[in-house]
């Protein structure tokens, strides 16, 4: 359980992450215009996965997030501007929001990677402080917002992932001590692990997209024939 009124789609997560990031990194330009938000969503650096979305898609996503009070809209001059309300809805401190933002925008990371990724949003004293806030989000009574993933083969540290779009795919939660399936002698263990992680991310995004479509169909009173509950991923 993510302590949100609903699971978020990959684009909803990206929009929310961009708003939270830009609030800290470019405060003079915040709240963001639609064009600035679109550029942040399609940014080619510090983003995982990369996206190429349209203005119309971002606008629809903003309307969806506004329904859950995660985004607010204001008029500034001749254009509308948008701000997030993630900390208000989730009731988490600024340090936790910085970590959650990095996970939303860059995908699973270790504590050390998160400390570096958050430098412009919050300067954590050490990795221990990063882990402390992550543990707090993982154990919060209102619902876990993050979780620690099994250690990948050959990796020294475990990575963290957010739960705003739901739990990660099953193969990321499986016992990492088991043998890695043979996929060809040309691949190293690290390459196999990377491929498995990419497949898991795609499956998670597909599941999130299905959940959003089911929610929209339910709200509109439409039959949900495109994404039946028991359809294969």
C-alpha positions in Angstrom: 0.0 0.0 0.0 1.4 3.4 -1.1 -0.7 5.7 1.1 -2.1 7.3 -2.0 -5.7 7.4 -3.1 -4.7 5.3 -6.2 -1.7 3.8 -7.9 0.0 6.3 -10.3 0.8 5.7 -13.9 4.4 6.1 -15.2 3.6 9.5 -16.6 1.8 10.6 -13.5 4.9 9.7 -11.5 7.1 11.6 -14.0 5.0 14.7 -13.8 4.9 14.7 -10.0 8.6 14.0 -9.9 9.5 16.9 -12.2 7.4 19.3 -10.2 9.0 18.2 -6.9 12.5 18.4 -8.5 12.1 21.8 -10.1 10.7 23.3 -6.9 14.1 22.7 -5.3 16.5 23.1 -8.2 14.9 26.2 -10.1 12.8 27.9 -7.4 12.7 31.2 -9.4 10.8 29.4 -12.2 8.4 27.5 -9.9 5.5 26.9 -10.2 6.1 25.6 -13.7 4.4 26.5 -16.9 3.1 23.6 -19.1 6.0 24.1 -21.5 8.6 23.9 -18.7 6.9 20.8 -17.3 6.9 19.2 -20.7 10.6 19.9 -21.1 11.3 18.4 -17.7 9.3 15.2 -18.5 11.2 14.7 -21.8 14.6 15.7 -20.3 17.4 13.4 -21.6 19.6 13.6 -18.5 18.9 12.3 -14.9 15.8 10.4 -16.2 15.1 6.7 -16.2 13.3 5.7 -18.3 13.5 8.4 -21.0 10.2 9.6 -22.2 8.9 11.4 -25.3 5.4 12.7 -24.3 3.2 15.3 -25.9 1.8 18.5 -24.4 -1.7 17.0 -24.6 -0.6 13.9 -22.6 1.0 16.1 -19.9 -2.2 18.2 -19.7 -4.4 15.1 -19.3 -2.0 13.8 -16.6 -2.2 17.1 -14.7 -6.0 16.9 -14.7 -5.7 13.4 -13.2 -3.3 14.4 -10.5 -5.4 17.5 -9.6 -8.3 15.1 -8.8 -6.2 13.6 -6.1 -4.9 17.0 -4.8 -1.4 16.0 -5.8 -1.2 19.0 -8.2 -2.5 22.6 -7.9 -3.0 25.1 -10.7 -2.6 28.8 -10.6 -2.7 31.7 -13.1 0.5 33.7 -13.4 0.4 36.4 -16.1 -0.9 35.0 -19.3 -0.2 31.3 -18.6 -1.2 28.7 -16.0 1.4 27.4 -13.7 1.5 24.1 -11.8 2.8 23.0 -8.4 2.9 19.7 -6.6 1.3 18.9 -3.2 3.0 15.6 -2.7 4.4 16.4 0.7 0.9 17.6 1.9 -0.9 14.4 0.6 1.8 12.0 1.8 2.6 13.9 5.0 6.4 13.4 4.7 9.3 15.7 5.5 11.3 17.5 2.9 14.2 15.1 3.2 12.0 12.1 2.4 10.4 14.0 -0.5 13.8 14.6 -2.0 14.6 10.9 -1.9 11.2 10.0 -3.3 11.7 12.5 -6.1 15.1 11.0 -7.1 13.5 7.5 -7.2 10.6 8.7 -9.2 12.9 10.4 -11.8 15.8 8.0 -11.9 14.5 4.6 -10.9 15.9 2.2 -8.3 19.2 3.3 -6.7 21.4 2.5 -3.7 21.7 4.7 -0.7 25.0 6.1 -2.0 23.5 6.8 -5.4 20.5 8.6 -3.9 22.7 10.8 -1.7 24.5 12.0 -4.9 21.2 12.3 -6.9 19.7 14.5 -4.1 22.5 16.9 -3.8 20.7 19.8 -5.4 17.5 19.1 -3.5 18.9 18.3 0.0 22.4 17.8 1.2 22.4 14.6 3.3 25.3 14.4 5.8 26.1 10.7 5.1 24.6 7.5 3.7 23.3 6.6 7.2 21.0 9.6 7.2 19.7 8.6 3.7 19.0 5.1 4.9 17.3 6.4 8.0 14.7 8.4 6.0 14.3 5.5 3.6 13.6 3.1 6.4 11.1 5.6 7.8 9.2 5.7 4.5 9.3 1.9 4.2 7.9 1.4 7.7 5.3 4.2 7.9 1.9 3.1 9.4 0.0 4.9 6.7 1.6 2.7 4.0 5.0 2.1 2.7 6.3 4.5 0.0 9.5 2.7 -0.7 11.0 -0.7 -0.4 14.5 -2.3 -0.6 15.1 -4.6 -3.6 17.0 -7.9 -3.4 20.7 -7.5 -4.1 21.5 -8.0 -7.8 24.1 -10.7 -8.6 27.6 -9.3 -8.2 26.3 -6.1 -6.5 27.6 -5.0 -3.1 24.6 -2.8 -2.1 20.9 -3.2 -2.3 18.8 -0.7 -4.2 15.6 1.1 -3.2 12.5 1.7 -5.3 9.4 3.7 -4.8 5.9 2.2 -4.5 3.8 5.0 -6.0 3.0 2.8 -9.0 2.6 -0.4 -7.0 4.9 -3.2 -5.9 7.7 -4.1 -8.3 7.4 -7.0 -10.7 7.8 -10.5 -9.1 11.2 -11.3 -10.5 12.7 -8.3 -8.7 11.3 -9.6 -5.5 12.5 -13.2 -6.0 15.3 -14.8 -4.1 18.5 -13.3 -5.6 20.5 -16.3 -4.3 19.0 -18.6 -6.9 20.9 -19.5 -10.1 20.7 -17.1 -13.0 19.0 -18.7 -16.0 21.4 -19.5 -18.9 20.7 -16.9 -21.6 23.8 -17.4 -23.6 27.6 -17.5 -23.0 28.1 -14.0 -24.4 26.4 -12.3 -21.4 27.9 -11.6 -18.0 26.0 -11.9 -14.8 25.7 -8.2 -14.5 24.3 -8.0 -18.1 21.8 -10.7 -17.3 20.7 -8.8 -14.1 20.4 -5.6 -16.1 18.2 -7.3 -18.7 16.0 -8.8 -16.0 15.6 -5.4 -14.3 14.6 -3.8 -17.6 12.0 -6.5 -18.2 10.7 -6.0 -14.7 10.4 -2.2 -15.2 8.5 -2.8 -18.4 6.1 -5.2 -16.7 5.6 -2.7 -13.9 4.8 0.1 -16.3 2.4 -2.1 -18.2 0.6 -3.0 -15.0 0.4 0.7 -14.0 -1.0 1.6 -17.4 -3.6 -1.2 -17.1 -4.6 0.1 -13.7 -5.0 3.7 -15.0 -7.1 2.5 -17.9 -9.3 0.4 -15.7 -9.8 3.3 -13.4 -10.8 5.6 -16.3 -13.2 3.1 -17.7 -14.8 2.6 -14.3 -15.2 6.4 -13.8 -16.8 6.8 -17.3 -19.0 3.7 -16.9 -17.4 2.0 -19.9 -16.8 -1.7 -20.3 -13.2 -2.6 -19.8 -12.6 -5.0 -22.6 -9.1 -3.9 -23.7 -7.5 -4.8 -20.4 -9.3 -7.7 -18.8 -8.2 -8.6 -15.3 -6.8 -12.0 -16.3 -5.0 -10.9 -19.5 -1.4 -11.8 -19.8 1.3 -9.2 -19.1 
